[in-house]
Amino acid sequence: MSLQRGNHKKRGQKYQNTTAFKNDLHDRSGKTKAMNSMVISEVCARCKDVIQWKIQYKKYKPLSQPKKCTKCLQKTVKAAYHVICSKCAKENGVCAKCGGKEDIVHKPVLSPAERASQETRLQGELKVMSERQRRTFYRTLEKDEDADDEEEEGDGDECRSDSEIEEGTDDENGNAG
């Protein structure tokens, strides 16, 4: 394309891909499979999309050593492309990659090994507790689960359709009015 005036014609792509890119096509070590199964957490929606794109097209480079957190200045950042450690991100309610206050898409999920160690620690603490403390603990767990279930079910009760609001067919007690 010349720089001559009026010559702004652009061509399309010369060759079109017939098949999609597969990032684990020639993977023998299993590193790509591990990356594909990785859960991206503590980031906003945009940052999650960026990291997923890097994984999908083999551009993701995992950290070899922990990085320094920009909030607490400790070497605690273990996830690649993150600048804030998970502890500081939770405390401040920010994205661990960009530091923005957007809605965090994925909350951190415990790995099976962490979950197992937490479960064994809990069982050890329960053995040390007296019967009274143990029953109180189980009662509070049950109460928390019931409260979570009620929140999920109660969300749809307060919604009324536009036609009901305009017509005034229902008030809060169900009486016509």
VMD Tcl script that builds the backbone (N, CA, C; Angstrom):
set m [mol new atoms 531]
animate dup $m
set s [atomselect $m all]
$s set {name element resname resid chain x y z} {
  {N N MET 1 A 0.842 -1.171 0.000}
  {CA C MET 1 A 0.000 0.000 0.000}
  {C C MET 1 A 0.885 1.231 0.000}
  {N N SER 2 A 0.663 2.096 -0.903}
  {CA C SER 2 A 1.494 3.286 -0.987}
  {C C SER 2 A 0.942 4.377 -0.089}
  {N N LEU 3 A 1.731 5.389 0.094}
  {CA C LEU 3 A 1.314 6.520 0.919}
  {C C LEU 3 A 0.663 7.605 0.066}
  {N N GLN 4 A 0.396 7.305 -1.179}
  {CA C GLN 4 A -0.201 8.258 -2.095}
  {C C GLN 4 A -1.595 8.653 -1.610}
  {N N ARG 5 A -1.962 9.904 -1.830}
  {CA C ARG 5 A -3.245 10.435 -1.367}
  {C C ARG 5 A -4.410 9.697 -2.013}
  {N N GLY 6 A -5.417 9.338 -1.170}
  {CA C GLY 6 A -6.601 8.678 -1.693}
  {C C GLY 6 A -6.463 7.179 -1.842}
  {N N ASN 7 A -5.279 6.632 -1.574}
  {CA C ASN 7 A -5.063 5.197 -1.715}
  {C C ASN 7 A -5.183 4.535 -0.336}
  {N N HIS 8 A -6.433 4.433 0.146}
  {CA C HIS 8 A -6.654 3.892 1.490}
  {C C HIS 8 A -7.336 2.542 1.443}
  {N N LYS 9 A -7.284 1.881 0.322}
  {CA C LYS 9 A -7.954 0.590 0.195}
  {C C LYS 9 A -7.188 -0.464 1.003}
  {N N LYS 10 A -7.931 -1.168 1.881}
  {CA C LYS 10 A -7.315 -2.213 2.691}
  {C C LYS 10 A -7.810 -3.558 2.211}
  {N N ARG 11 A -6.919 -4.492 2.186}
  {CA C ARG 11 A -7.287 -5.853 1.818}
  {C C ARG 11 A -7.681 -6.629 3.049}
  {N N GLY 12 A -8.384 -7.693 2.810}
  {CA C GLY 12 A -8.726 -8.607 3.895}
  {C C GLY 12 A -7.561 -9.522 4.194}
  {N N GLN 13 A -7.791 -10.419 5.089}
  {CA C GLN 13 A -6.785 -11.393 5.478}
  {C C GLN 13 A -6.487 -12.314 4.298}
  {N N LYS 14 A -5.200 -12.586 4.020}
  {CA C LYS 14 A -4.839 -13.381 2.859}
  {C C LYS 14 A -5.270 -14.834 3.013}
  {N N TYR 15 A -5.011 -15.410 4.187}
  {CA C TYR 15 A -5.366 -16.805 4.427}
  {C C TYR 15 A -6.311 -16.886 5.630}
  {N N GLN 16 A -7.344 -17.659 5.507}
  {CA C GLN 16 A -8.298 -17.874 6.603}
  {C C GLN 16 A -7.974 -19.214 7.271}
  {N N ASN 17 A -8.073 -19.229 8.572}
  {CA C ASN 17 A -7.840 -20.482 9.297}
  {C C ASN 17 A -9.021 -21.415 9.077}
  {N N THR 18 A -8.718 -22.657 8.736}
  {CA C THR 18 A -9.793 -23.625 8.532}
  {C C THR 18 A -10.153 -24.337 9.823}
  {N N THR 19 A -9.209 -24.448 10.760}
  {CA C THR 19 A -9.484 -25.092 12.048}
  {C C THR 19 A -9.086 -24.143 13.165}
  {N N ALA 20 A -9.740 -24.294 14.309}
  {CA C ALA 20 A -9.439 -23.460 15.465}
  {C C ALA 20 A -8.119 -23.899 16.097}
  {N N PHE 21 A -7.473 -22.982 16.774}
  {CA C PHE 21 A -6.215 -23.257 17.452}
  {C C PHE 21 A -6.471 -24.155 18.655}
  {N N LYS 22 A -5.668 -25.197 18.810}
  {CA C LYS 22 A -5.764 -26.104 19.951}
  {C C LYS 22 A -4.481 -25.980 20.755}
  {N N ASN 23 A -4.629 -25.520 22.001}
  {CA C ASN 23 A -3.418 -25.262 22.777}
  {C C ASN 23 A -2.783 -26.527 23.360}
  {N N ASP 24 A -3.487 -27.658 23.348}
  {CA C ASP 24 A -2.887 -28.884 23.883}
  {C C ASP 24 A -2.625 -29.924 22.801}
  {N N LEU 25 A -2.421 -29.476 21.572}
  {CA C LEU 25 A -2.237 -30.380 20.449}
  {C C LEU 25 A -0.941 -31.187 20.565}
  {N N HIS 26 A 0.164 -30.533 20.904}
  {CA C HIS 26 A 1.464 -31.204 20.977}
  {C C HIS 26 A 2.006 -31.218 22.402}
  {N N ASP 27 A 1.143 -31.210 23.387}
  {CA C ASP 27 A 1.553 -31.144 24.789}
  {C C ASP 27 A 1.857 -32.538 25.311}
  {N N ARG 28 A 3.110 -32.776 25.673}
  {CA C ARG 28 A 3.500 -34.080 26.211}
  {C C ARG 28 A 3.757 -34.009 27.711}
  {N N SER 29 A 4.087 -32.823 28.206}
  {CA C SER 29 A 4.447 -32.716 29.620}
  {C C SER 29 A 3.234 -32.587 30.540}
  {N N GLY 30 A 2.098 -32.172 30.008}
  {CA C GLY 30 A 0.902 -32.025 30.835}
  {C C GLY 30 A 0.738 -30.646 31.433}
  {N N LYS 31 A 1.667 -29.728 31.140}
  {CA C LYS 31 A 1.567 -28.372 31.686}
  {C C LYS 31 A 0.351 -27.637 31.138}
  {N N THR 32 A 0.046 -27.833 29.873}
  {CA C THR 32 A -1.096 -27.148 29.267}
  {C C THR 32 A -2.400 -27.668 29.842}
  {N N LYS 33 A -2.476 -28.971 30.095}
  {CA C LYS 33 A -3.685 -29.516 30.712}
  {C C LYS 33 A -3.896 -28.921 32.095}
  {N N ALA 34 A -2.810 -28.754 32.834}
  {CA C ALA 34 A -2.905 -28.159 34.162}
  {C C ALA 34 A -3.377 -26.712 34.062}
  {N N MET 35 A -2.875 -25.989 33.058}
  {CA C MET 35 A -3.294 -24.595 32.866}
  {C C MET 35 A -4.760 -24.517 32.451}
  {N N ASN 36 A -5.193 -25.435 31.590}
  {CA C ASN 36 A -6.589 -25.427 31.139}
  {C C ASN 36 A -7.551 -25.703 32.290}
  {N N SER 37 A -7.137 -26.505 33.256}
  {CA C SER 37 A -8.009 -26.837 34.380}
  {C C SER 37 A -7.898 -25.830 35.521}
  {N N MET 38 A -7.025 -24.847 35.386}
  {CA C MET 38 A -6.798 -23.860 36.428}
  {C C MET 38 A -8.036 -22.981 36.620}
  {N N VAL 39 A -8.351 -22.652 37.875}
  {CA C VAL 39 A -9.481 -21.785 38.191}
  {C C VAL 39 A -8.957 -20.370 38.399}
  {N N ILE 40 A -9.475 -19.434 37.639}
  {CA C ILE 40 A -9.057 -18.038 37.744}
  {C C ILE 40 A -9.959 -17.377 38.776}
  {N N SER 41 A -9.372 -16.865 39.863}
  {CA C SER 41 A -10.185 -16.297 40.927}
  {C C SER 41 A -9.639 -14.954 41.377}
  {N N GLU 42 A -10.476 -14.225 42.123}
  {CA C GLU 42 A -10.145 -12.933 42.727}
  {C C GLU 42 A -9.887 -11.839 41.704}
  {N N VAL 43 A -10.486 -11.935 40.510}
  {CA C VAL 43 A -10.308 -10.909 39.490}
  {C C VAL 43 A -11.660 -10.446 38.955}
  {N N CYS 44 A -11.665 -9.278 38.307}
  {CA C CYS 44 A -12.901 -8.762 37.708}
  {C C CYS 44 A -13.150 -9.471 36.371}
  {N N ALA 45 A -14.284 -9.190 35.759}
  {CA C ALA 45 A -14.684 -9.897 34.534}
  {C C ALA 45 A -13.693 -9.655 33.396}
  {N N ARG 46 A -13.261 -8.420 33.219}
  {CA C ARG 46 A -12.344 -8.095 32.117}
  {C C ARG 46 A -11.000 -8.794 32.303}
  {N N CYS 47 A -10.461 -8.743 33.504}
  {CA C CYS 47 A -9.171 -9.384 33.775}
  {C C CYS 47 A -9.274 -10.902 33.628}
  {N N LYS 48 A -10.419 -11.465 34.008}
  {CA C LYS 48 A -10.628 -12.902 33.842}
  {C C LYS 48 A -10.602 -13.271 32.369}
  {N N ASP 49 A -11.252 -12.459 31.524}
  {CA C ASP 49 A -11.248 -12.715 30.087}
  {C C ASP 49 A -9.843 -12.630 29.508}
  {N N VAL 50 A -9.054 -11.666 29.991}
  {CA C VAL 50 A -7.676 -11.502 29.505}
  {C C VAL 50 A -6.845 -12.737 29.844}
  {N N ILE 51 A -6.945 -13.205 31.082}
  {CA C ILE 51 A -6.169 -14.371 31.505}
  {C C ILE 51 A -6.630 -15.622 30.771}
  {N N GLN 52 A -7.950 -15.765 30.567}
  {CA C GLN 52 A -8.460 -16.916 29.818}
  {C C GLN 52 A -7.943 -16.904 28.385}
  {N N TRP 53 A -7.874 -15.732 27.763}
  {CA C TRP 53 A -7.352 -15.628 26.409}
  {C C TRP 53 A -5.893 -16.071 26.377}
  {N N LYS 54 A -5.108 -15.638 27.347}
  {CA C LYS 54 A -3.692 -16.024 27.403}
  {C C LYS 54 A -3.541 -17.537 27.536}
  {N N ILE 55 A -4.398 -18.156 28.351}
  {CA C ILE 55 A -4.340 -19.609 28.510}
  {C C ILE 55 A -4.752 -20.301 27.219}
  {N N GLN 56 A -5.822 -19.800 26.591}
  {CA C GLN 56 A -6.368 -20.440 25.393}
  {C C GLN 56 A -5.392 -20.425 24.227}
  {N N TYR 57 A -4.609 -19.368 24.093}
  {CA C TYR 57 A -3.689 -19.255 22.957}
  {C C TYR 57 A -2.226 -19.435 23.336}
  {N N LYS 58 A -1.974 -20.129 24.441}
  {CA C LYS 58 A -0.613 -20.484 24.885}
  {C C LYS 58 A 0.287 -19.273 25.094}
  {N N LYS 59 A -0.273 -18.199 25.601}
  {CA C LYS 59 A 0.514 -17.010 25.903}
  {C C LYS 59 A 0.743 -16.867 27.405}
  {N N TYR 60 A 0.095 -17.707 28.208}
  {CA C TYR 60 A 0.163 -17.645 29.667}
  {C C TYR 60 A 1.521 -18.128 30.150}
  {N N LYS 61 A 2.178 -17.328 30.952}
  {CA C LYS 61 A 3.471 -17.690 31.523}
  {C C LYS 61 A 3.329 -17.726 33.041}
  {N N PRO 62 A 3.337 -18.915 33.657}
  {CA C PRO 62 A 3.196 -18.986 35.115}
  {C C PRO 62 A 4.426 -18.423 35.827}
  {N N LEU 63 A 4.219 -17.995 37.064}
  {CA C LEU 63 A 5.317 -17.449 37.853}
  {C C LEU 63 A 6.233 -18.578 38.323}
  {N N SER 64 A 7.530 -18.322 38.334}
  {CA C SER 64 A 8.469 -19.304 38.869}
  {C C SER 64 A 8.748 -19.014 40.339}
  {N N GLN 65 A 8.639 -17.733 40.733}
  {CA C GLN 65 A 8.828 -17.330 42.122}
  {C C GLN 65 A 7.728 -16.348 42.495}
  {N N PRO 66 A 7.352 -16.265 43.775}
  {CA C PRO 66 A 6.321 -15.303 44.182}
  {C C PRO 66 A 6.756 -13.864 43.910}
  {N N LYS 67 A 5.768 -13.030 43.533}
  {CA C LYS 67 A 6.023 -11.607 43.278}
  {C C LYS 67 A 5.693 -10.787 44.506}
  {N N LYS 68 A 6.126 -9.531 44.494}
  {CA C LYS 68 A 5.858 -8.622 45.599}
  {C C LYS 68 A 4.485 -7.988 45.433}
  {N N CYS 69 A 3.692 -7.995 46.491}
  {CA C CYS 69 A 2.356 -7.393 46.502}
  {C C CYS 69 A 2.508 -5.876 46.552}
  {N N THR 70 A 1.653 -5.159 45.806}
  {CA C THR 70 A 1.746 -3.704 45.786}
  {C C THR 70 A 1.106 -3.056 47.010}
  {N N LYS 71 A 0.319 -3.816 47.765}
  {CA C LYS 71 A -0.333 -3.265 48.965}
  {C C LYS 71 A 0.513 -3.501 50.217}
  {N N CYS 72 A 0.840 -4.773 50.489}
  {CA C CYS 72 A 1.559 -5.096 51.730}
  {C C CYS 72 A 3.077 -5.180 51.526}
  {N N LEU 73 A 3.528 -5.120 50.291}
  {CA C LEU 73 A 4.954 -5.145 49.936}
  {C C LEU 73 A 5.673 -6.420 50.396}
  {N N GLN 74 A 4.941 -7.516 50.523}
  {CA C GLN 74 A 5.529 -8.816 50.850}
  {C C GLN 74 A 5.537 -9.673 49.591}
  {N N LYS 75 A 6.407 -10.664 49.535}
  {CA C LYS 75 A 6.451 -11.566 48.378}
  {C C LYS 75 A 5.402 -12.660 48.560}
  {N N THR 76 A 4.138 -12.291 48.336}
  {CA C THR 76 A 3.036 -13.221 48.570}
  {C C THR 76 A 2.164 -13.445 47.348}
  {N N VAL 77 A 2.449 -12.804 46.223}
  {CA C VAL 77 A 1.645 -12.973 45.007}
  {C C VAL 77 A 2.130 -14.229 44.299}
  {N N LYS 78 A 1.260 -15.250 44.236}
  {CA C LYS 78 A 1.660 -16.526 43.655}
  {C C LYS 78 A 1.032 -16.783 42.299}
  {N N ALA 79 A 0.019 -15.996 41.914}
  {CA C ALA 79 A -0.654 -16.176 40.629}
  {C C ALA 79 A -0.034 -15.242 39.588}
  {N N ALA 80 A 0.142 -15.744 38.384}
  {CA C ALA 80 A 0.722 -14.941 37.319}
  {C C ALA 80 A -0.224 -13.814 36.927}
  {N N TYR 81 A 0.320 -12.671 36.563}
  {CA C TYR 81 A -0.399 -11.470 36.114}
  {C C TYR 81 A -1.152 -10.767 37.233}
  {N N HIS 82 A -1.081 -11.244 38.459}
  {CA C HIS 82 A -1.695 -10.551 39.584}
  {C C HIS 82 A -0.661 -9.621 40.194}
  {N N VAL 83 A -1.103 -8.474 40.732}
  {CA C VAL 83 A -0.189 -7.536 41.362}
  {C C VAL 83 A -0.484 -7.382 42.852}
  {N N ILE 84 A -1.642 -7.908 43.292}
  {CA C ILE 84 A -2.046 -7.826 44.693}
  {C C ILE 84 A -2.240 -9.249 45.204}
  {N N CYS 85 A -1.764 -9.526 46.407}
  {CA C CYS 85 A -1.915 -10.872 46.971}
  {C C CYS 85 A -3.378 -11.111 47.324}
  {N N SER 86 A -3.738 -12.376 47.484}
  {CA C SER 86 A -5.136 -12.736 47.724}
  {C C SER 86 A -5.645 -12.158 49.044}
  {N N LYS 87 A -4.802 -12.107 50.060}
  {CA C LYS 87 A -5.210 -11.576 51.354}
  {C C LYS 87 A -5.577 -10.093 51.247}
  {N N CYS 88 A -4.732 -9.310 50.618}
  {CA C CYS 88 A -5.003 -7.877 50.459}
  {C C CYS 88 A -6.204 -7.633 49.545}
  {N N ALA 89 A -6.353 -8.453 48.503}
  {CA C ALA 89 A -7.480 -8.300 47.589}
  {C C ALA 89 A -8.801 -8.555 48.313}
  {N N LYS 90 A -8.826 -9.561 49.200}
  {CA C LYS 90 A -10.035 -9.844 49.980}
  {C C LYS 90 A -10.341 -8.706 50.939}
  {N N GLU 91 A -9.315 -8.232 51.651}
  {CA C GLU 91 A -9.513 -7.173 52.646}
  {C C GLU 91 A -10.032 -5.892 52.006}
  {N N ASN 92 A -9.464 -5.523 50.860}
  {CA C ASN 92 A -9.833 -4.259 50.217}
  {C C ASN 92 A -10.978 -4.408 49.226}
  {N N GLY 93 A -11.350 -5.637 48.888}
  {CA C GLY 93 A -12.438 -5.874 47.944}
  {C C GLY 93 A -12.116 -5.387 46.539}
  {N N VAL 94 A -10.883 -5.627 46.091}
  {CA C VAL 94 A -10.457 -5.177 44.767}
  {C C VAL 94 A -10.014 -6.356 43.914}
  {N N CYS 95 A -9.889 -6.104 42.623}
  {CA C CYS 95 A -9.394 -7.104 41.678}
  {C C CYS 95 A -7.898 -7.299 41.925}
  {N N ALA 96 A -7.440 -8.536 41.956}
  {CA C ALA 96 A -6.037 -8.825 42.243}
  {C C ALA 96 A -5.127 -8.518 41.064}
  {N N LYS 97 A -5.686 -8.336 39.872}
  {CA C LYS 97 A -4.864 -8.057 38.692}
  {C C LYS 97 A -4.772 -6.563 38.404}
  {N N CYS 98 A -5.919 -5.887 38.315}
  {CA C CYS 98 A -5.899 -4.468 37.945}
  {C C CYS 98 A -6.050 -3.544 39.150}
  {N N GLY 99 A -6.511 -4.064 40.270}
  {CA C GLY 99 A -6.677 -3.235 41.465}
  {C C GLY 99 A -7.950 -2.416 41.461}
  {N N GLY 100 A -8.843 -2.654 40.501}
  {CA C GLY 100 A -10.096 -1.911 40.420}
  {C C GLY 100 A -11.134 -2.430 41.401}
  {N N LYS 101 A -12.129 -1.601 41.676}
  {CA C LYS 101 A -13.180 -1.961 42.631}
  {C C LYS 101 A -14.387 -2.595 41.947}
  {N N GLU 102 A -14.213 -3.165 40.762}
  {CA C GLU 102 A -15.321 -3.809 40.054}
  {C C GLU 102 A -15.757 -5.069 40.798}
  {N N ASP 103 A -16.877 -5.636 40.354}
  {CA C ASP 103 A -17.375 -6.873 40.954}
  {C C ASP 103 A -16.402 -8.003 40.658}
  {N N ILE 104 A -16.041 -8.727 41.696}
  {CA C ILE 104 A -15.140 -9.860 41.552}
  {C C ILE 104 A -15.953 -11.034 41.011}
  {N N VAL 105 A -15.483 -11.605 39.892}
  {CA C VAL 105 A -16.246 -12.650 39.218}
  {C C VAL 105 A -16.188 -13.957 39.968}
  {N N HIS 106 A -15.012 -14.473 40.208}
  {CA C HIS 106 A -14.860 -15.769 40.871}
  {C C HIS 106 A -14.217 -15.572 42.224}
  {N N LYS 107 A -14.898 -16.062 43.217}
  {CA C LYS 107 A -14.328 -16.072 44.559}
  {C C LYS 107 A -13.345 -17.234 44.620}
  {N N PRO 108 A -12.323 -17.128 45.448}
  {CA C PRO 108 A -11.332 -18.210 45.496}
  {C C PRO 108 A -11.950 -19.520 45.960}
  {N N VAL 109 A -11.571 -20.592 45.315}
  {CA C VAL 109 A -12.056 -21.927 45.646}
  {C C VAL 109 A -10.883 -22.721 46.203}
  {N N LEU 110 A -11.131 -23.417 47.286}
  {CA C LEU 110 A -10.064 -24.218 47.891}
  {C C LEU 110 A -9.743 -25.422 47.020}
  {N N SER 111 A -8.468 -25.711 46.909}
  {CA C SER 111 A -8.057 -26.900 46.176}
  {C C SER 111 A -8.396 -28.126 47.030}
  {N N PRO 112 A -8.450 -29.312 46.420}
  {CA C PRO 112 A -8.771 -30.523 47.198}
  {C C PRO 112 A -7.809 -30.762 48.360}
  {N N ALA 113 A -6.537 -30.458 48.173}
  {CA C ALA 113 A -5.561 -30.659 49.250}
  {C C ALA 113 A -5.821 -29.685 50.404}
  {N N GLU 114 A -6.111 -28.400 50.065}
  {CA C GLU 114 A -6.403 -27.418 51.105}
  {C C GLU 114 A -7.689 -27.770 51.840}
  {N N ARG 115 A -8.697 -28.238 51.079}
  {CA C ARG 115 A -9.974 -28.611 51.680}
  {C C ARG 115 A -9.783 -29.784 52.645}
  {N N ALA 116 A -8.950 -30.766 52.259}
  {CA C ALA 116 A -8.704 -31.928 53.110}
  {C C ALA 116 A -7.964 -31.522 54.386}
  {N N SER 117 A -6.978 -30.634 54.256}
  {CA C SER 117 A -6.242 -30.193 55.447}
  {C C SER 117 A -7.147 -29.392 56.379}
  {N N GLN 118 A -8.036 -28.582 55.806}
  {CA C GLN 118 A -8.973 -27.817 56.620}
  {C C GLN 118 A -9.947 -28.754 57.346}
  {N N GLU 119 A -10.381 -29.791 56.657}
  {CA C GLU 119 A -11.300 -30.764 57.256}
  {C C GLU 119 A -10.635 -31.512 58.405}
  {N N THR 120 A -9.371 -31.921 58.244}
  {CA C THR 120 A -8.671 -32.622 59.323}
  {C C THR 120 A -8.447 -31.697 60.519}
  {N N ARG 121 A -8.151 -30.419 60.241}
  {CA C ARG 121 A -7.963 -29.449 61.315}
  {C C ARG 121 A -9.276 -29.266 62.101}
  {N N LEU 122 A -10.391 -29.205 61.372}
  {CA C LEU 122 A -11.702 -29.054 61.998}
  {C C LEU 122 A -12.035 -30.275 62.855}
  {N N GLN 123 A -11.753 -31.477 62.343}
  {CA C GLN 123 A -12.014 -32.694 63.110}
  {C C GLN 123 A -11.175 -32.727 64.389}
  {N N GLY 124 A -9.922 -32.262 64.296}
  {CA C GLY 124 A -9.059 -32.206 65.478}
  {C C GLY 124 A -9.596 -31.245 66.523}
  {N N GLU 125 A -10.089 -30.093 66.066}
  {CA C GLU 125 A -10.657 -29.120 66.994}
  {C C GLU 125 A -11.940 -29.646 67.629}
  {N N LEU 126 A -12.745 -30.384 66.864}
  {CA C LEU 126 A -13.994 -30.940 67.403}
  {C C LEU 126 A -13.722 -31.990 68.479}
  {N N LYS 127 A -12.621 -32.744 68.335}
  {CA C LYS 127 A -12.278 -33.750 69.339}
  {C C LYS 127 A -11.907 -33.098 70.665}
  {N N VAL 128 A -11.284 -31.932 70.601}
  {CA C VAL 128 A -10.852 -31.226 71.810}
  {C C VAL 128 A -12.034 -30.561 72.516}
  {N N MET 129 A -13.068 -30.179 71.769}
  {CA C MET 129 A -14.224 -29.477 72.346}
  {C C MET 129 A -15.028 -30.389 73.261}
  {N N SER 130 A -15.702 -29.744 74.216}
  {CA C SER 130 A -16.623 -30.496 75.063}
  {C C SER 130 A -17.901 -30.757 74.280}
  {N N GLU 131 A -18.757 -31.623 74.821}
  {CA C GLU 131 A -20.009 -31.979 74.141}
  {C C GLU 131 A -20.886 -30.749 73.940}
  {N N ARG 132 A -20.938 -29.879 74.917}
  {CA C ARG 132 A -21.756 -28.667 74.850}
  {C C ARG 132 A -21.261 -27.741 73.744}
  {N N GLN 133 A -19.954 -27.533 73.672}
  {CA C GLN 133 A -19.375 -26.669 72.636}
  {C C GLN 133 A -19.612 -27.263 71.245}
  {N N ARG 134 A -19.473 -28.592 71.144}
  {CA C ARG 134 A -19.678 -29.270 69.867}
  {C C ARG 134 A -21.105 -29.085 69.366}
  {N N ARG 135 A -22.098 -29.266 70.245}
  {CA C ARG 135 A -23.499 -29.102 69.857}
  {C C ARG 135 A -23.794 -27.662 69.448}
  {N N THR 136 A -23.215 -26.707 70.170}
  {CA C THR 136 A -23.394 -25.292 69.819}
  {C C THR 136 A -22.806 -25.015 68.442}
  {N N PHE 137 A -21.647 -25.578 68.170}
  {CA C PHE 137 A -21.007 -25.391 66.871}
  {C C PHE 137 A -21.881 -25.944 65.740}
  {N N TYR 138 A -22.378 -27.174 65.919}
  {CA C TYR 138 A -23.236 -27.775 64.892}
  {C C TYR 138 A -24.530 -26.980 64.704}
  {N N ARG 139 A -25.079 -26.438 65.811}
  {CA C ARG 139 A -26.301 -25.650 65.733}
  {C C ARG 139 A -26.077 -24.379 64.916}
  {N N THR 140 A -24.957 -23.705 65.118}
  {CA C THR 140 A -24.673 -22.481 64.355}
  {C C THR 140 A -24.446 -22.805 62.874}
  {N N LEU 141 A -23.793 -23.938 62.586}
  {CA C LEU 141 A -23.620 -24.345 61.191}
  {C C LEU 141 A -24.962 -24.573 60.524}
  {N N GLU 142 A -25.856 -25.263 61.228}
  {CA C GLU 142 A -27.183 -25.543 60.685}
  {C C GLU 142 A -27.964 -24.254 60.458}
  {N N LYS 143 A -27.837 -23.308 61.386}
  {CA C LYS 143 A -28.541 -22.031 61.279}
  {C C LYS 143 A -28.032 -21.234 60.067}
  {N N ASP 144 A -26.717 -21.253 59.843}
  {CA C ASP 144 A -26.136 -20.555 58.686}
  {C C ASP 144 A -26.622 -21.159 57.377}
  {N N GLU 145 A -26.693 -22.483 57.305}
  {CA C GLU 145 A -27.168 -23.143 56.086}
  {C C GLU 145 A -28.631 -22.812 55.819}
  {N N ASP 146 A -29.464 -22.774 56.893}
  {CA C ASP 146 A -30.882 -22.432 56.735}
  {C C ASP 146 A -31.043 -20.995 56.254}
  {N N ALA 147 A -30.232 -20.080 56.778}
  {CA C ALA 147 A -30.318 -18.677 56.367}
  {C C ALA 147 A -29.940 -18.523 54.900}
  {N N ASP 148 A -28.935 -19.260 54.434}
  {CA C ASP 148 A -28.535 -19.207 53.022}
  {C C ASP 148 A -29.639 -19.732 52.119}
  {N N ASP 149 A -30.295 -20.827 52.533}
  {CA C ASP 149 A -31.375 -21.398 51.743}
  {C C ASP 149 A -32.561 -20.442 51.653}
  {N N GLU 150 A -32.911 -19.770 52.762}
  {CA C GLU 150 A -34.035 -18.834 52.764}
  {C C GLU 150 A -33.760 -17.627 51.872}
  {N N GLU 151 A -32.519 -17.144 51.841}
  {CA C GLU 151 A -32.167 -16.007 50.981}
  {C C GLU 151 A -32.357 -16.361 49.519}
  {N N GLU 152 A -31.964 -17.571 49.136}
  {CA C GLU 152 A -32.099 -17.991 47.741}
  {C C GLU 152 A -33.560 -18.142 47.352}
  {N N GLU 153 A -34.404 -18.700 48.237}
  {CA C GLU 153 A -35.813 -18.907 47.937}
  {C C GLU 153 A -36.613 -17.618 48.026}
  {N N GLY 154 A -36.258 -16.710 48.920}
  {CA C GLY 154 A -37.033 -15.510 49.174}
  {C C GLY 154 A -36.868 -14.420 48.136}
  {N N ASP 155 A -35.926 -14.544 47.208}
  {CA C ASP 155 A -35.692 -13.487 46.235}
  {C C ASP 155 A -36.853 -13.303 45.279}
  {N N GLY 156 A -37.556 -14.352 44.903}
  {CA C GLY 156 A -38.619 -14.261 43.922}
  {C C GLY 156 A -39.956 -13.841 44.508}
  {N N ASP 157 A -40.117 -13.837 45.850}
  {CA C ASP 157 A -41.400 -13.533 46.460}
  {C C ASP 157 A -41.783 -12.070 46.324}
  {N N GLU 158 A -40.806 -11.178 46.333}
  {CA C GLU 158 A -41.102 -9.759 46.341}
  {C C GLU 158 A -41.363 -9.187 44.963}
  {N N CYS 159 A -41.088 -9.902 43.914}
  {CA C CYS 159 A -41.245 -9.398 42.553}
  {C C CYS 159 A -42.701 -9.530 42.127}
  {N N ARG 160 A -43.236 -8.467 41.562}
  {CA C ARG 160 A -44.580 -8.491 40.994}
  {C C ARG 160 A -44.487 -8.038 39.561}
  {N N SER 161 A -45.369 -8.541 38.737}
  {CA C SER 161 A -45.326 -8.177 37.327}
  {C C SER 161 A -45.840 -6.752 37.147}
  {N N ASP 162 A -45.518 -6.161 36.004}
  {CA C ASP 162 A -45.948 -4.797 35.701}
  {C C ASP 162 A -47.464 -4.703 35.624}
  {N N SER 163 A -48.112 -5.746 35.100}
  {CA C SER 163 A -49.570 -5.711 34.976}
  {C C SER 163 A -50.239 -5.699 36.344}
  {N N GLU 164 A -49.679 -6.414 37.335}
  {CA C GLU 164 A -50.244 -6.413 38.680}
  {C C GLU 164 A -50.095 -5.047 39.320}
  {N N ILE 165 A -48.968 -4.391 39.065}
  {CA C ILE 165 A -48.742 -3.075 39.648}
  {C C ILE 165 A -49.694 -2.055 39.034}
  {N N GLU 166 A -49.869 -2.086 37.702}
  {CA C GLU 166 A -50.738 -1.128 37.017}
  {C C GLU 166 A -52.195 -1.332 37.394}
  {N N GLU 167 A -52.650 -2.572 37.430}
  {CA C GLU 167 A -54.046 -2.860 37.713}
  {C C GLU 167 A -54.375 -2.742 39.197}
  {N N GLY 168 A -53.380 -2.934 40.039}
  {CA C GLY 168 A -53.623 -2.885 41.472}
  {C C GLY 168 A -54.435 -4.070 41.940}
  {N N THR 169 A -54.278 -5.214 41.276}
  {CA C THR 169 A -55.076 -6.394 41.618}
  {C C THR 169 A -54.644 -7.020 42.931}
  {N N ASP 170 A -53.384 -6.918 43.299}
  {CA C ASP 170 A -52.901 -7.525 44.524}
  {C C ASP 170 A -52.247 -6.469 45.397}
  {N N ASP 171 A -52.564 -6.482 46.684}
  {CA C ASP 171 A -51.755 -5.728 47.615}
  {C C ASP 171 A -50.895 -6.736 48.360}
  {N N GLU 172 A -50.197 -6.336 49.402}
  {CA C GLU 172 A -49.264 -7.219 50.057}
  {C C GLU 172 A -49.936 -8.418 50.725}
  {N N ASN 173 A -51.188 -8.279 51.149}
  {CA C ASN 173 A -51.882 -9.380 51.814}
  {C C ASN 173 A -52.621 -10.285 50.844}
  {N N GLY 174 A -52.622 -9.962 49.558}
  {CA C GLY 174 A -53.297 -10.774 48.574}
  {C C GLY 174 A -54.738 -10.351 48.339}
  {N N ASN 175 A -55.152 -9.276 48.944}
  {CA C ASN 175 A -56.527 -8.789 48.769}
  {C C ASN 175 A -56.635 -7.946 47.522}
  {N N ALA 176 A -57.761 -8.032 46.844}
  {CA C ALA 176 A -57.976 -7.193 45.668}
  {C C ALA 176 A -58.215 -5.775 46.117}
  {N N GLY 177 A -57.689 -4.816 45.375}
  {CA C GLY 177 A -57.856 -3.456 45.866}
  {C C GLY 177 A -57.813 -2.463 44.866}
}
mol reanalyze $m
mol bondsrecalc $m
mol representation Tube
mol addrep $m
